[in-house]
Amino acid sequence: MHSPTFFARRLYPLLIASWLLTPLSADRLLAGQNADVDLGLSIVSSPCGLQSGDLIEFFVAARNMSEVRQVKFDLSWQPPDAVSAVTGSAVGVAEENHFIVPGPPQIFENRAEFGMASFGTGIDGEGLLARFTFALASHIDAETPVDIRVDQLSLGPSSSERDTIRSPHMLVLANYCDSFAQPLSRGLFIRPQEVNADFSPTGTGKVADGSSGEIQLSAHLLRREGAFLPDALIVWTIDNRGPAPLYILAAAGALEVPPGDLLEGTTYTDARGDAFLLLDAEPGGNASSSVVELKACGESAEEDLCASARVTWNSLSTAIVGSTSSLPEQLHLGQNYPNPFNSSTTIPLSVPSGHTADLHLEIFDIAGQIVDVLHAGLLSPGTHHLSWDIRNSRGQALASGLYFYRLRSDTAVQVHSMILLR
């Protein structure tokens, strides 16, 4: 494994928190009778020119199946708000064997789950399993690259005997095209989580705490096979055009980039082909806004490829500047960070004033089994950050995969997903 680093002109070494990801060396997470299943995609929609209301459609196939009676798909997409609806259906050998689909795909932010099962004869051999249709959101145009992943497929004779398969090639790309509406064979792309954010309150910019100014970016290198290249070196150039200070958030602290400074750093893409960068900014002086220009470059077999992005921060309109903040107005479960993660992760939780009910924060796996309970009982009003060390309630380390965390109260349930990559 490469050791990702970020360095300034004076070569200050820092480990970027979002970059501490170990590429997966194998696609098989379990080793049962379906551990040798191979997956394949058949894409029926156009790769270029897709926009608001258009559909991305594809089939998923498998071979080397043995007595498969239960199938579960985990899918995701980027950008997170690119999809307005998802449908799924059983086709091919699943339809022929009378697989039952209990309901439409269940959507959690930019992820979806879809399952089906048979109470009769299982599937042996190969064939098509499912067809998926993704409707693009109203703001998507033909210049917006969209990618949809089949993150993993779990299948087997029963829910307790399923093998989980993950493949980086299970990727559908849309609008990764040139000016002639032809699919690109290579390229480097930067995707900001957002390009315009409020400053973080003063005193919070140096900490990865989910505050308002945090912006996550990812760079990914497209290769000829239509997938993003893992373990690729990415060189970042960060130009803080000010006037506010910029922070690169890291596991060992934060690297401050003063206004007018230009820094360069490197990292490697993870198993999914993404290299992450987490930035934050808080007001400096009388600054009402601040701008940072970014550039990422990577090497392909043919040439060096680069992409650029600009992000801005603006003055907070409602946040209290200082070391304290206003109490939350409602119960809220935030997205864990970093995500994906490989050693530990933090889950933010906001409790409003006057909330007197017990709260239960639970971690469960893709089979719906609770693996750990982070909290059970009362929590004081305010924002809490609960850490999970990726072990179950018996202290055993858990395997790579998709997990969910659920907040339960007497009146509501909130669920988010997260990915553990060892």
C-alpha positions as CSV (number, residue, x, y, z in Angstrom):
1,M,0.0,0.0,0.0
2,H,1.2,3.5,-0.8
3,S,1.4,6.0,2.0
4,P,-0.6,9.0,0.8
5,T,1.0,12.3,1.8
6,F,0.4,16.0,1.3
7,F,3.3,18.4,1.4
8,A,3.9,22.2,1.2
9,R,6.8,23.9,-0.4
10,R,8.9,23.1,2.7
11,L,7.8,19.4,2.5
12,Y,5.6,19.3,5.6
13,P,4.3,15.7,5.7
14,L,0.6,15.3,6.5
15,L,-1.8,12.3,6.2
16,I,-5.1,13.5,4.6
17,A,-7.9,11.9,6.6
18,S,-10.1,11.2,3.6
19,W,-7.1,9.6,1.8
20,L,-6.4,6.9,4.3
21,L,-8.1,4.2,2.2
22,T,-6.7,0.7,1.5
23,P,-7.3,-0.5,-2.1
24,L,-9.2,-3.8,-2.0
25,S,-7.1,-6.7,-3.2
26,A,-10.1,-9.0,-3.8
27,D,-13.7,-8.7,-4.9
28,R,-14.9,-11.6,-2.8
29,L,-15.9,-10.7,0.8
30,L,-17.0,-14.2,1.8
31,A,-16.0,-17.6,0.6
32,G,-19.1,-19.8,0.2
33,Q,-20.4,-21.8,-2.8
34,N,-20.9,-18.6,-4.8
35,A,-17.5,-17.1,-4.1
36,D,-16.5,-17.6,-7.7
37,V,-19.4,-15.8,-9.3
38,D,-18.4,-13.3,-12.0
39,L,-20.5,-10.2,-12.7
40,G,-21.2,-8.3,-15.9
41,L,-23.1,-5.2,-17.1
42,S,-25.1,-4.6,-20.3
43,I,-25.8,-0.9,-20.8
44,V,-28.8,-0.1,-23.1
45,S,-29.0,3.7,-22.7
46,S,-26.9,6.3,-24.6
47,P,-23.6,7.2,-23.0
48,C,-23.7,10.9,-24.2
49,G,-26.2,13.8,-24.3
50,L,-28.3,12.7,-21.3
51,Q,-30.1,15.4,-19.3
52,S,-33.1,16.1,-17.2
53,G,-35.7,13.3,-17.2
54,D,-33.6,11.0,-19.4
55,L,-33.1,7.4,-18.3
56,I,-29.9,5.5,-17.7
57,E,-30.7,1.8,-18.1
58,F,-28.6,-1.4,-17.7
59,F,-28.8,-5.1,-17.0
60,V,-26.7,-7.0,-14.4
61,A,-25.7,-10.6,-15.3
62,A,-23.7,-13.3,-13.4
63,R,-22.2,-16.6,-14.1
64,N,-20.9,-19.5,-12.0
65,M,-24.0,-19.3,-9.8
66,S,-24.9,-22.2,-7.5
67,E,-28.4,-22.7,-5.9
68,V,-29.0,-18.9,-5.8
69,R,-32.4,-18.1,-4.2
70,Q,-31.6,-14.7,-2.7
71,V,-30.0,-11.7,-4.4
72,K,-29.3,-8.2,-3.0
73,F,-27.9,-5.3,-5.0
74,D,-26.2,-2.2,-3.4
75,L,-25.9,0.7,-5.9
76,S,-24.7,4.3,-5.7
77,W,-24.3,7.3,-7.9
78,Q,-22.4,10.5,-8.3
79,P,-23.1,13.4,-8.1
80,P,-25.3,12.7,-5.1
81,D,-28.2,14.7,-6.4
82,A,-28.1,13.4,-10.0
83,V,-30.9,10.9,-9.7
84,S,-34.6,11.5,-9.1
85,A,-35.9,8.0,-9.2
86,V,-34.7,4.3,-9.4
87,T,-36.6,1.3,-10.6
88,G,-35.5,-2.4,-10.6
89,S,-37.0,-5.6,-11.9
90,A,-36.1,-9.3,-12.1
91,V,-35.3,-10.5,-15.7
92,G,-33.6,-13.4,-17.4
93,V,-33.0,-16.4,-15.2
94,A,-34.3,-14.6,-12.1
95,E,-37.7,-14.1,-13.9
96,E,-37.7,-17.7,-15.2
97,N,-37.2,-19.0,-11.7
98,H,-40.1,-16.9,-10.4
99,F,-38.0,-14.6,-8.2
100,I,-40.2,-12.3,-6.1
101,V,-39.4,-8.6,-5.8
102,P,-40.8,-7.4,-2.5
103,G,-40.7,-3.7,-3.4
104,P,-38.9,-1.0,-5.4
105,P,-35.3,-0.1,-4.6
106,Q,-34.9,1.5,-1.2
107,I,-33.1,4.8,-1.5
108,F,-30.8,6.3,1.2
109,E,-29.4,9.7,-0.1
110,N,-27.2,8.7,-3.1
111,R,-27.4,4.9,-2.5
112,A,-30.1,2.3,-3.2
113,E,-30.7,-1.3,-2.2
114,F,-32.7,-3.8,-4.3
115,G,-33.5,-7.4,-3.4
116,M,-35.3,-10.4,-4.7
117,A,-35.8,-14.0,-3.7
118,S,-37.2,-17.3,-4.8
119,F,-38.9,-19.9,-2.6
120,G,-38.5,-22.6,-5.2
121,T,-35.7,-23.7,-7.5
122,G,-32.4,-21.8,-7.2
123,I,-30.4,-20.5,-10.1
124,D,-27.4,-22.5,-11.4
125,G,-25.0,-21.4,-14.1
126,E,-25.3,-18.0,-15.8
127,G,-27.8,-15.4,-17.0
128,L,-29.3,-12.0,-16.6
129,L,-30.6,-11.2,-13.1
130,A,-32.0,-7.6,-13.0
131,R,-32.7,-4.5,-15.0
132,F,-32.2,-1.1,-13.5
133,T,-33.5,2.3,-14.7
134,F,-32.2,5.6,-13.2
135,A,-34.1,8.8,-14.0
136,L,-31.9,11.9,-14.1
137,A,-32.8,14.9,-11.9
138,S,-34.2,18.2,-13.3
139,H,-30.9,20.1,-13.0
140,I,-28.8,17.6,-14.9
141,D,-27.7,18.7,-18.4
142,A,-25.6,17.0,-21.1
143,E,-22.4,18.6,-19.7
144,T,-22.8,16.9,-16.3
145,P,-20.8,13.6,-15.9
146,V,-22.8,11.0,-14.0
147,D,-21.6,7.6,-12.8
148,I,-23.6,4.8,-11.3
149,R,-22.0,1.9,-9.5
150,V,-23.1,-1.6,-8.6
151,D,-21.1,-1.4,-5.4
152,Q,-21.7,-5.0,-4.5
153,L,-23.9,-8.0,-5.1
154,S,-24.8,-10.5,-2.4
155,L,-26.3,-13.9,-3.5
156,G,-26.7,-17.4,-2.3
157,P,-29.1,-20.1,-1.2
158,S,-30.4,-18.1,1.8
159,S,-29.9,-14.8,3.7
160,S,-27.3,-16.5,6.0
161,E,-25.4,-18.2,3.1
162,R,-24.9,-15.3,0.7
163,D,-21.5,-14.5,-0.8
164,T,-20.8,-10.8,-1.3
165,I,-19.0,-9.9,-4.6
166,R,-17.6,-6.4,-5.4
167,S,-16.0,-5.5,-8.7
168,P,-14.6,-2.1,-9.8
169,H,-15.8,-2.8,-13.3
170,M,-19.5,-2.6,-12.4
171,L,-19.7,1.0,-13.4
172,V,-22.0,2.9,-15.8
173,L,-20.8,6.2,-17.1
174,A,-23.0,8.9,-18.7
175,N,-21.9,12.2,-20.3
176,Y,-18.2,11.4,-20.0
177,C,-18.0,12.6,-23.6
178,D,-16.1,14.9,-25.9
179,S,-17.4,17.9,-27.9
180,F,-18.5,15.6,-30.7
181,A,-20.7,13.6,-28.3
182,Q,-18.4,10.6,-28.3
183,P,-17.4,8.7,-25.2
184,L,-14.0,9.6,-23.8
185,S,-11.4,6.9,-23.6
186,R,-9.4,8.7,-20.9
187,G,-9.5,11.9,-18.8
188,L,-9.2,13.3,-15.3
189,F,-12.1,14.8,-13.5
190,I,-12.6,16.8,-10.3
191,R,-15.9,16.5,-8.6
192,P,-16.5,19.0,-5.8
193,Q,-19.1,18.0,-3.2
194,E,-20.2,21.6,-3.6
195,V,-18.6,24.7,-5.1
196,N,-20.1,27.3,-2.8
197,A,-20.3,27.1,1.0
198,D,-20.7,29.3,4.1
199,F,-17.6,29.9,6.1
200,S,-17.2,27.6,9.2
201,P,-17.6,29.4,12.5
202,T,-14.3,30.8,13.8
203,G,-12.4,28.1,15.7
204,T,-13.9,25.2,13.8
205,G,-12.1,25.4,10.5
206,K,-9.1,23.4,11.6
207,V,-11.2,20.4,12.7
208,A,-13.0,17.8,10.5
209,D,-16.3,18.2,12.4
210,G,-18.9,18.5,9.6
211,S,-19.1,22.3,10.1
212,S,-20.6,24.5,7.3
213,G,-17.4,25.3,5.5
214,E,-16.1,21.8,4.9
215,I,-16.0,20.9,1.2
216,Q,-14.9,17.5,-0.1
217,L,-13.5,17.0,-3.6
218,S,-12.6,13.9,-5.4
219,A,-10.4,13.5,-8.5
220,H,-10.7,10.3,-10.6
221,L,-8.7,9.2,-13.6
222,L,-10.7,7.6,-16.5
223,R,-8.9,4.8,-18.3
224,R,-9.7,3.2,-21.7
225,E,-11.7,0.3,-20.2
226,G,-14.4,2.7,-19.1
227,A,-13.5,2.5,-15.4
228,F,-11.6,4.8,-13.0
229,L,-8.0,3.8,-12.4
230,P,-7.1,2.7,-8.8
231,D,-3.7,3.2,-7.2
232,A,-3.0,6.2,-9.5
233,L,-0.8,9.1,-8.4
234,I,-2.7,12.4,-8.4
235,V,-0.8,15.7,-8.0
236,W,-2.9,18.5,-6.5
237,T,-2.1,22.2,-6.8
238,I,-4.0,24.5,-4.3
239,D,-4.0,28.2,-4.9
240,N,-5.6,30.2,-2.1
241,R,-6.5,33.5,-3.7
242,G,-8.0,34.7,-0.4
243,P,-8.6,36.8,1.5
244,A,-9.5,34.1,4.1
245,P,-7.1,31.4,5.4
246,L,-7.7,27.9,3.9
247,Y,-7.3,24.6,5.9
248,I,-6.5,21.2,4.5
249,L,-8.0,18.8,7.0
250,A,-5.8,15.9,8.0
251,A,-5.6,13.0,10.4
252,A,-2.7,14.6,12.3
253,G,-4.2,18.1,12.3
254,A,-4.8,20.8,9.7
255,L,-2.4,22.4,7.3
256,E,-3.1,26.2,7.0
257,V,-2.7,27.8,3.6
258,P,-2.6,31.6,4.0
259,P,-4.1,33.9,1.4
260,G,-1.8,34.2,-1.6
261,D,0.0,30.9,-1.0
262,L,0.1,28.1,-3.5
263,L,0.8,24.6,-2.3
264,E,1.3,21.3,-4.1
265,G,0.7,17.8,-2.8
266,T,0.2,14.2,-3.9
267,T,-2.1,11.2,-3.1
268,Y,-3.1,7.9,-4.7
269,T,-6.6,6.9,-5.8
270,D,-8.4,4.3,-3.8
271,A,-9.9,1.0,-4.9
272,R,-12.9,2.9,-6.5
273,G,-10.5,5.2,-8.4
274,D,-11.1,8.3,-6.2
275,A,-8.6,10.6,-4.6
276,F,-10.2,12.8,-1.9
277,L,-9.4,16.3,-0.6
278,L,-11.2,17.9,2.4
279,L,-11.0,21.7,2.7
280,D,-12.4,24.2,5.1
281,A,-12.3,28.0,5.6
282,E,-13.4,30.4,8.2
283,P,-13.6,34.2,8.0
284,G,-10.3,36.1,8.0
285,G,-10.3,39.8,8.8
286,N,-13.4,41.5,7.2
287,A,-13.6,39.0,4.4
288,S,-17.2,38.4,3.1
289,S,-16.0,35.7,0.6
290,S,-12.9,33.8,-0.3
291,V,-11.8,31.8,-3.4
292,V,-9.5,28.8,-4.0
293,E,-8.4,27.5,-7.3
294,L,-7.5,23.8,-7.5
295,K,-5.8,21.7,-10.1
296,A,-5.4,17.9,-10.2
297,C,-3.1,16.0,-12.6
298,G,-2.5,12.3,-13.1
299,E,-0.5,10.2,-15.5
300,S,-2.0,7.8,-18.0
301,A,-0.2,5.5,-20.4
302,E,-0.5,8.1,-23.2
303,E,-0.2,11.5,-21.5
304,D,-0.5,13.6,-18.4
305,L,-4.2,14.5,-17.7
306,C,-5.3,17.5,-15.7
307,A,-8.6,19.1,-14.5
308,S,-9.4,22.3,-12.6
309,A,-12.0,23.5,-10.1
310,R,-12.9,26.6,-8.2
311,V,-14.6,26.7,-4.8
312,T,-15.7,29.7,-2.8
313,W,-16.8,30.5,0.7
314,N,-19.2,33.2,1.9
315,S,-20.0,34.8,5.2
316,L,-22.4,32.9,7.5
317,S,-25.8,34.5,7.6
318,T,-27.1,32.8,10.8
319,A,-24.2,31.0,12.5
320,I,-22.7,32.5,15.7
321,V,-19.1,33.2,15.2
322,G,-16.9,32.0,18.1
323,S,-16.4,28.9,20.1
324,T,-20.1,28.2,20.8
325,S,-23.0,27.7,18.5
326,S,-26.8,27.8,18.7
327,L,-28.6,24.7,19.7
328,P,-30.1,22.6,16.9
329,E,-33.7,23.1,16.1
330,Q,-34.5,19.5,15.4
331,L,-33.1,16.0,15.9
332,H,-30.7,15.3,13.0
333,L,-28.3,12.4,12.1
334,G,-25.5,13.6,9.9
335,Q,-23.3,11.8,7.4
336,N,-20.2,10.1,8.9
337,Y,-16.8,11.3,8.1
338,P,-14.5,10.3,6.6
339,N,-16.5,8.1,4.2
340,P,-15.3,5.7,2.9
341,F,-13.0,4.9,5.9
342,N,-10.6,2.2,6.9
343,S,-9.7,2.6,10.6
344,S,-12.4,4.6,12.3
345,T,-15.2,7.1,11.5
346,T,-17.2,9.8,13.3
347,I,-20.9,10.1,13.2
348,P,-22.4,13.6,14.0
349,L,-25.7,13.8,15.9
350,S,-27.7,16.9,16.8
351,V,-30.2,16.9,19.7
352,P,-32.6,19.9,20.0
353,S,-33.4,21.7,23.2
354,G,-36.1,20.0,25.2
355,H,-35.6,16.6,23.8
356,T,-36.2,14.1,26.7
357,A,-36.6,10.7,24.9
358,D,-34.0,7.9,24.8
359,L,-31.9,7.8,21.6
360,H,-30.5,4.6,20.1
361,L,-27.6,4.8,17.6
362,E,-27.0,1.4,16.1
363,I,-24.7,0.0,13.4
364,F,-26.0,-2.8,11.2
365,D,-24.7,-4.8,8.2
366,I,-26.3,-5.4,4.8
367,A,-28.1,-8.4,6.1
368,G,-29.9,-6.2,8.7
369,Q,-28.0,-7.6,11.7
370,I,-27.0,-5.1,14.4
371,V,-23.2,-5.3,14.8
372,D,-22.7,-2.5,17.4
373,V,-24.6,0.0,19.5
374,L,-22.9,3.3,19.9
375,H,-25.4,4.9,22.2
376,A,-28.6,4.0,24.1
377,G,-30.2,6.5,26.4
378,L,-30.5,10.2,26.9
379,L,-28.2,12.8,25.2
380,S,-27.9,16.4,26.2
381,P,-29.0,19.1,23.7
382,G,-26.3,20.1,21.2
383,T,-24.1,18.5,18.6
384,H,-22.4,15.3,19.4
385,H,-19.7,13.4,17.5
386,L,-19.7,9.7,18.2
387,S,-16.7,7.6,17.1
388,W,-16.9,4.0,15.8
389,D,-13.7,1.9,15.7
390,I,-15.2,-0.6,13.1
391,R,-15.5,-3.4,15.7
392,N,-18.7,-5.3,16.6
393,S,-20.2,-5.4,20.1
394,R,-17.8,-8.3,21.0
395,G,-14.7,-6.4,20.0
396,Q,-14.1,-8.2,16.8
397,A,-12.8,-6.3,13.7
398,L,-15.3,-6.2,10.8
399,A,-14.8,-6.9,7.1
400,S,-14.9,-4.4,4.3
401,G,-18.3,-3.7,3.0
402,L,-21.4,-1.5,3.1
403,Y,-22.8,-0.7,6.6
404,F,-25.7,1.4,7.9
405,Y,-26.2,3.4,11.0
406,R,-29.6,4.1,12.4
407,L,-30.9,6.7,14.9
408,R,-34.1,5.7,16.7
409,S,-36.2,7.8,19.0
410,D,-39.7,7.4,20.2
411,T,-41.0,9.5,17.2
412,A,-38.5,9.0,14.4
413,V,-36.0,6.8,12.6
414,Q,-33.1,8.1,10.5
415,V,-30.7,5.9,8.5
416,H,-27.5,6.6,6.6
417,S,-25.0,4.3,4.8
418,M,-21.2,4.2,5.0
419,I,-18.4,2.1,3.3
420,L,-15.6,0.4,5.2
421,L,-12.6,-0.2,2.9
422,R,-9.7,-2.0,4.5
